[in-house]
């Protein structure tokens, strides 16, 4: 092997840091995409409620004694 064919430790370190940088960039973009998608889905569901959704828990009885020490 000649000296030009051998990879130096500096080149290997540079390639490793470059790979780590690309992976972290990809993970960051995926995380932002998940957050944005979740917000868009929540807004879509909020705007597309039916009249029945407003009265979905009208018949449920809430415990009024909660926290009163009874």
C-alpha positions as CSV (number, residue, x, y, z in Angstrom):
1,X,0.0,0.0,0.0
2,X,1.3,3.4,-0.8
3,X,0.9,6.4,1.4
4,X,-1.9,7.9,-0.8
5,X,-4.1,4.8,-0.5
6,X,-3.9,4.6,3.3
7,X,-6.5,6.6,5.2
8,X,-5.1,8.8,7.8
9,X,-6.7,9.2,11.3
10,X,-7.7,12.7,10.5
11,X,-9.7,11.6,7.4
12,X,-11.3,8.8,9.4
13,X,-12.2,11.2,12.2
14,X,-13.6,13.7,9.6
15,X,-15.7,11.1,8.0
16,X,-17.0,9.9,11.3
17,X,-18.0,13.4,12.4
18,X,-19.6,14.0,9.0
19,X,-21.7,10.9,9.4
20,X,-22.7,11.8,13.0
21,X,-23.7,15.2,11.8
22,X,-25.9,13.9,9.0
23,X,-27.6,11.4,11.3
24,X,-28.3,14.0,13.9
25,X,-29.7,16.4,11.2
26,X,-32.0,13.6,10.0
27,X,-33.2,12.8,13.5
28,X,-33.8,16.5,14.1
29,X,-35.8,16.9,10.9
30,X,-37.9,13.8,11.8
31,X,-38.6,15.2,15.2
32,X,-39.8,18.6,13.8
33,X,-41.9,16.7,11.3
34,X,-43.6,14.7,14.0
35,X,-44.3,17.8,16.1
36,X,-45.7,19.7,13.2
37,X,-47.8,16.8,12.0
38,X,-49.3,16.3,15.5
39,X,-50.2,20.0,15.7
40,X,-51.8,19.9,12.3
41,X,-53.8,16.8,13.2
42,X,-55.0,18.4,16.4
43,X,-56.2,21.5,14.6
44,X,-57.9,19.5,11.9
45,X,-59.8,17.4,14.5
46,X,-60.8,20.5,16.5
47,X,-62.2,22.2,13.4
48,X,-64.2,19.1,12.3
49,X,-66.3,18.4,15.4
50,X,-69.9,17.4,15.0
51,X,-72.7,18.9,17.1
52,X,-72.9,15.6,19.0
53,X,-69.3,16.1,20.2
54,X,-70.3,19.1,22.2
55,X,-72.8,17.1,24.3
56,X,-70.7,13.9,24.4
57,X,-70.5,13.8,28.2
58,X,-73.7,15.7,29.1
59,X,-75.1,12.7,30.9
60,X,-72.1,11.8,33.1
61,X,-72.3,12.8,36.8
62,X,-69.3,14.4,38.3
63,X,-68.3,13.7,41.8
64,X,-69.0,16.9,43.7
65,X,-67.6,15.7,47.0
66,X,-64.1,15.5,45.6
67,X,-61.6,17.4,47.7
68,X,-64.2,18.6,50.3
69,X,-63.2,16.2,53.0
70,X,-66.5,14.5,53.2
